[in-house]
Amino acid sequence: MSKIKTIKKRKTVSAKAGLGRPMLGSEILVEALEREGVEVIFAYPGGASMELHQALTKSKQIRVILPRHEQGGSFAAEGYARATGKAGVCMATSGPGATNLVTAIADAYMDSVPLIAVTGQVPQAMIGKGGFQETDFFGMTLPVVKHSYLITDTNDIPRIVKEAFFVAQSGRPGPVVIDFPKNLQQQRVQPVWTNEIKLRGYESSPKADDVALNEIIGLIEKAERPVLYVGGGIITANASDELRRFAKATQIPVTTTLMGIGSFPETHPLSLRWLGMHGTAYANWAVSGEYKHRANTNDPIEKVADGADLLLAFGVRFDDRVTGKVEKFCETGTIVHIDIDPSEHNKNRFVQLPIISDIKYALNRLNGMIAKRPIAKKFSTWHAQIAKWKAKAPLRYSVSEEASRSQHITEHMVGKENEVILPQMVIEMLYELTQGEAIITTGVGQHQMWAGQWYKFSHPRQFITSAGLGAMGFGYPSALGIKVAHPDKEVIDIDGDGSFLMNVQELATAHIEKIAAKAIILNNQHLGMVVQWEDRFYAGNRGHTYLGDPENMKQIYPDYVAMSKSFGVKSERVFFRKDLRAALQRMLDTNEPYVLDVVTPYTEHVLPFIPAGRTVADIIY
Amino acid sequence: MRHTISVLVENKFGVLTRVAALFSGRGYNIDSLNVAPTHDPKTSKMTIVTRGDDATLEQIVKQLNKLIDVIEVKDFRDGEYIDRELVMVKVAVNSKTRAEVMQVTDIFRAKIVDVQPKSLTIEVTGSEGKVEKFLDLMVGFGILELTRTGKAALPRN
């Protein structure tokens, strides 16, 4: 059962195995990172990691970016990883430096992102003594890591780093922590470099057998209403091309999860966009069926049209934000679930055909089978039904009565009521001005959902968002990491005022490191998503969801334009629709960090909306 | 339902914590846990007795398998495995009861490993059923202290 894996070496690195020259532990770690092809690390120094920073100053390969908060650095590393598929690396000192990484580690765990978090640890003799800046970081991060290491012997460093990168990047990717006591950083040994990985308990690339895959073909041929429900697994596996070929050959409509956005072009006629709580009504109907709208949740459910009779769930995990009440999700369909992680099978939703496989391999095989024996069915009745649904409930917005009565209008827009900017308009216009080619990041909340709805994504790794954990403050630092990986691409954080403020200090990183990531703040002075729930379920009672200055509500607070200026970052504020296009264009024309503060009413709700734990029968659209 | 799971793990730093954290983090209860190195000092064998329905057990096994340091997981079905547990129990005795305790000990092929004026320490090994039956009988005499290894199990083939 023992498996030995040899890693292909990545580009220019001198990956010669064997005995090296005597080096400090810190230098061994840095060289080990170099051997893994690391080109950038987001690292904030401190007492227990300064040895590593000393070693990094001598590296010719690794660019060290100094974030202004460890959380910003770790989100930037995640952005880099999500945009490239390569492990992102962040580093912090022991204690508070390390604890500030925990959110990003948990985020990477939820969204299966390859992240390497290196932390300094107090000297071994101080461990367990309550030393200055000591925390048991290995223990603290156990529930949110794919794997972790506490270095206890300097000679282990080459093996540990090699394993860490392999584990983080292979199979279902995830975060790996390397905790490194200071005394070992300072110890001089002769490292033994290795290119071999021996992890007998770890299978990284399971492959479906042909019998199971043939069964899928049989199910497709028997189906009348098939739907592809695909997720982040497609993007992780770099299987978007294979998915496109499969969808085209089978003519099966495709809906994605939030993590799967971009895995299939949203402008394609087969695209249903994304599904779930704030997904399109037609995607949800296509999966679970259309029901007569009921005024009261106690009223009986009345079906109008059937949903999928075959659901091909590829690289997804039946998250509650996707399924709503899980037993009602695609209740009458046969579900095929292909995933690389067997623990996802039957975890949230019982499925008829679970298949353990790398999805790229499975899709390739399926495409090969279909090429030899094409699917005869065209599903034309099904496509007609879907076209009807798309026409019935497209994504839409309008200036609501609430918006025109809102404090935003009465205090800022007097005489210019028609010039109000709705958040959806901003994103729609940005989509147009960037020809749909920008990489978009988000914070968490209403703006995140609208960014997913109103920007149409055609490429994998183009929509980068904290989906599973839902970590506010993710948007701007992750945009920095992406811009570092893709300096030639336009990278824009569509953010909310709440989320943006959570890591606003990273404007300093952007300015000093000359990273031209842009941010659009959809500034409604509120925590919009919570406000939406308050409006729907708590009679509009505000539970600490106002972010402005209650004593001076007329003034936008805080002043992001002045704040950006203090960071040396260009910024402007827009109130009126007539100014929006030009302002967006000025932002796009700028080749440096930029913050565009767009003031919007807080009265907008994200629609469609399936309330938590409910079914598609209760969709509001 | 009770399940007996055997887990072969790398004998590495933190592996017991990982397994234990997996149970607590998902709200699974451990009834007993036995762990020690195997004939290969690089690996350890854990025998875990846990409770849950089939879906819970399926998740436990899969989640255990996901841990990098876990080499193999076996979920034993009834009759497919042999299990033993070692219990050391200190029983209160006086001149009237000492002989009776010794007699019962003898019947159960248990061993007296320490004798004190007012107590006997008895080592009993066996399957769950035998051990429980023996302990039931000892309750009447007065159990002063007890420690048990938890179940250790091996498959029949």
Interface residues (C-beta under 8 A of the other chain):
Chain A: M1 F138 G139 L142 P143 K146 H147 S148 L150 T152 V167 L199 R200 G201 Y202 D341 P342 S343 H345 N346 K347
Chain B: V9 E10 F13 G14 T17 R18 A21 G25 A55 E58 Q59 K62 Q63 N65 K66 L67 I68 D69 V70 I71 E72
